[in-house]
Amino acid sequence: MQRACRNKRRLGIGWLALCGLGFAGPPAEATTLSTFDRVSVAVANGEEFGSAKDGTDPGFLIGADGSIHVPQLGRIPAAGREEIELQEELTARLRNFIRVPDVSVRVVSLSPASVEVAGAVYRPGQLTIRSTAGSEPGATRTVYNAIKEAGGVRPDADVTAIELERAGKRIKLPPGQDAPVIGGDRIIVASLGPRQSEASNLPTQLAPETITVYVSGQDLPAGSAGPVKLRPGTTLAGALTAAGGSGESFLRSGRKVTLIRTDPAGGQRTAKSFEMAEVLGGSSDPKLMQDDSVVLDAGSTANTSGVMSLLSPLLMPFVWLFR
């Protein structure tokens, strides 16, 4: 544990929060500083070192290089540190000028943080995390909130293997533990690999609040076909119920439902048919994933061509038609 804390301190990833008492995130009074934040520096009996000028205190700007410029002290690293860490360094440096420095550091303003989220999330790429009104300073600039902004984790995500990269160095976050982010950070969510999605498709705080599946087929109520919003972990029967496809008329002999899925890790598209009675009875009722398609057939051999006309465009790579 001590070695892990030393590693986090060198990387500058909110080490007080991560190593102090095992908090899942920074304590409410702590803010991990990022580029383009502003911090006020006040030095008792040493006003020339502080950020107040002409009766106002705009604070020192943390530049793109992650540091602030303090008169006579030069550039001091600030991004990735908490206020207390910056205060301690300023106190140490000012001992060359003041016998017993009395330094106070506080946040004046917080900037949005631009970070990258990669791996097993629904919308990987660059995104911006902003602090929201009513939240603790800096509290929304965290790994977990960045993952949620990226659409949440896919079912194949290994939520025990989330890494945070800063300035070319990486650490693996302890399972269930959030961490602050700063501008320029990169978050990597590992994948369990192809065909592991169903086994790991469990609710998690990092999953999206809703998923979208597409329901089409014969005898559905008017206007119910198309995209349906569901909670993660909803089963095939739940999607049919949401689309109005679970009444008595849907239990007639031979009626089937086809689930079309693209594996989020490997990209392979598959189609699997289930007996309607078994789905609604719970014996064959798989959990659904984002962008699954559900196709109902009427259950008679006479409708075979009609069912294939529904399935064919769904199985083509770039054509999606819903009836």
N, C-alpha and C positions, 0 to 999 in steps of 0.2 A: 504493500500500500504506500509506503513512504517513497519507493522508487517511482511508482505511478504518479504520485503528487509532484515529485521533482520534474518528471517529464512534462506534465501539464504546465508547471511553472515556466519551464524553458520555452514551451510553445506559446504561453500567454493566453490560455483558454480558461479564463475565469477560475484560476486555480484555488482561490479562496472558497468559491462556491463548491467546486467539485471535490476538493480534498479536505475541507474543514471538518464537517460533521456528516458527510455523505448526503448532502442535500440533493434533491432531484433537479435543482436549478439554483440560480443565484438567489440569495436572501433578498427580501423585499427592499432593503435599504441599499443594496449594492447595485451598481451599474457598470457593466463592462463597456469601456469606451471604444468608439470606432472612429474611422476617418471621417473628417468634416463635422464631428461633434464640437461643441464649444464648452470649455471648462473655465470656471473662475478660480483664480489662485490669489489668496490673500495672505500676506506675511506681516504679522505684527512687528512694528518697529523696523520694517523693511519694505515700505510701500513701493520702492523703486523696482522690486522684484515681482510685484503683483500685476494683475491684469486690469485693475481699475485705473482709469485715466479721466481727468477733468470731471470728476463727480459721477462718472458712469462706469459700468463694468461689463463690457461686451464679452469678456472671457477670451481665452486664447483658443484659436482655431487649431484643431488637430489636422495637419496637412495630409496630402496624399501619401507621404512617406511614413505616416503614422506617428509623427512627433509634433510637439508644440515648441515654440521658440520663446524662451524666457530671457529677459534682459540680463546680461552678464553671465548667465549660465549656459546659453546656447540652446541647442536642440535636445529635448528630453523625450524619449520614447513614451507614448501614451496609449496608442491603439492596442487593444487586447488586454489592457490592465483595468483593474477596478480603481475607483477614486482613492481608496485608502493606499493602494500600491503606489500610485503616482505621488500622493502626499508624502509617503515615506521616503521616496527617492529625492524629492525636492528638499525635504528636511535634511537628509544626509548631505546633499550638495551645498546647502546654505550654511553648514557648519564652518565652511571655509571663510564665511563673511560675517556670520552672526553666532555668538557663543551658544545661545540656546534658541534656535529658530522655533517660532510658533506659526505653523503653516496650516491653512485650511483650503481644501479643494472641493468644489461642488460642480455639478453639471449645470450649465446654463441652457443649452439646447442640444437636442439629439437629431442626427441626420438619418435619412433612410439608408439602409445597408444593402448594397448590391452583392448577392451571393449566387453561387451555382449549385444546383441540386442534380446529381447524376444517379443512374442506376435504376432500381426497381420502383419507380414512381410513375404516375400517369402522365405528368407533363414535365419531363426533365428539361433542364436548361437554366439560363440566367433569369433571376427574378429579384425583386426589390422588397425588402421587409421594412415596414414602417411601424413606429410606435403609435398606438391608438389612444384616443382620448379616454381617460379614466383608468388607464393601466399604469402600473408602476414604471418609473423611468427605465427604459431599456428592456422591460420584461418581455416584450413581443419579439425582440431580436434574438431568437433562439433557434436551435437546430430543428426542434419539433414543429415550430410554427413555419419555418421555411419548407419543411416537408409537406405540411398541409397546404401551403401556398402552391406547391408543385402538384397538387391534385391528390395527395395522399399516397400511401404505399399500395402497390399492386399485391394481389394474393400470393405471388411468388416471392415477395420480399422477405429477407431474413432480418427481422427487427432486432435481433441480438447482435447484428454485425453492421452497425452504422458507424461510419468513420467521418471525422472532421479534419480537413486539410487546411493548413494555414502556412503561407510562406514556404511551400514545398515540404512541410513536415506534417505527418498524419498521426492521429491518435484514434483508437477505437473506444467509443463511449461504452461505459458499463450498461448492461441491459436495464431498460426502464429509466435511464438517467438522461435528462435534457442538458444542454449546455448553451451558453451565449455564443452568438456569432457576431462578426464584424465584417465590414466591407472587404471584399476580395476573398472571403472564405469559400471553400468547396465542400459539399456534403455528399458522401457516397453511400447509397443504400444497396447492400449486396443482394443478389438474387439466389434463391435456392436452386435455380436451374429449371430446364424444361420438364414438364409433366409433374412438377411438384406443387402446382398451384392448388389443386383440389384438396390435397392433404393439409395444406397450411392456410386454407381459406377461413380464417377465424377472425372475429371482430377484434379490433385493436384501436387504441386512441389515435393512431396515425393513419387509419383508413379514412377514405372520404366519407362524408356524412351520408351521401346517397350514391348509388350507381345507376346507370342507364342501361336497360335491356330493350330489345326490339321484339314486339309480339305481332305476328301476322297469321293468317290462315282463314279457314272457312268457318262460317257461322258465328264469328265474333260479333258482339253488339256493335251497332253503327258508331263509328268514331273512336272505338277503343283500340283499334290496331295502331301500331307505331311505337314510338319510344315511351317507355314506362319508367318512372323514377321509383327506386326501391332502396331500402336500407341494406348495407353490406350484410351478408349472411342469409339473405332471403333465398328461399328455395324455389325450385321450378313451380311447385304448386302455388307458392305465394305470388309469383308473376302471373300465373293463369287467373288466380282470383282477382288480382288488381286489374286485369284486362277484361274481366267478366266472362272468362272461359272456364267456369267450374260448376255450372248448373247441371241438372239431371240430363239434359240433352247431350252433354259432353261425355257421358258414361256409356253411350251405346256400344254394342259389341264391336271390337276391332279398332276402335278409335285410338290413334296414336298422336304423340307430340314429339317433334324433333328439336333437339338442342344443337345449335351451331355455335362453335367456339373457336377463337384463335388463341393458342397458348401464348400468354404475355411474355414468356421468357424465350421460347424458341420460334414463335411466329407460325407454327403449323396450324392449319385450319381443319377441324374435324366436325362431323355431323353424326349424332347418335340418337336413335329413336327409342321411345319409352311407351309402354302401354299406359293409356290415360288413366285407367282404373288404378294401376299400381302407383302412379304419381300422386293422385289425389288420396290414395289410401296410405301413402307414406312409405311403402316398401322400396320404391325407386324414385327418390326425390332429391336430386343433387342441388347443392348450393350454387347460386349464380354468380357470375363475375361481370365486371364492366364490359359493355359492348357485346354480350351474348345475344343471340337471336333465337327466338322460340317460334316454331311453326306448327300450327294445328292442321290435321287432316280430318276428313269426314268419316273415315273408317271403313269405306267400302272400296272394293277393287275397281269400281267404275270411276273412282276419283283419283286413281294413280297418276294419270297424266296431269291432272290439276295440281296435285301435290308436287310433282316434279317441276312444274312451271313456277311454283313458289320457291322451291329449293335451289334451282339452278342459278338464278341471279345472286342469291345469297352466298353461294359457294364460289362465284367468280371473284377475282381479287379486288376489283374496283367498282363493282356495280351493286348497289343496295336498293331493292324495290320492296316496298311493304304494302300489302293490300289489307 
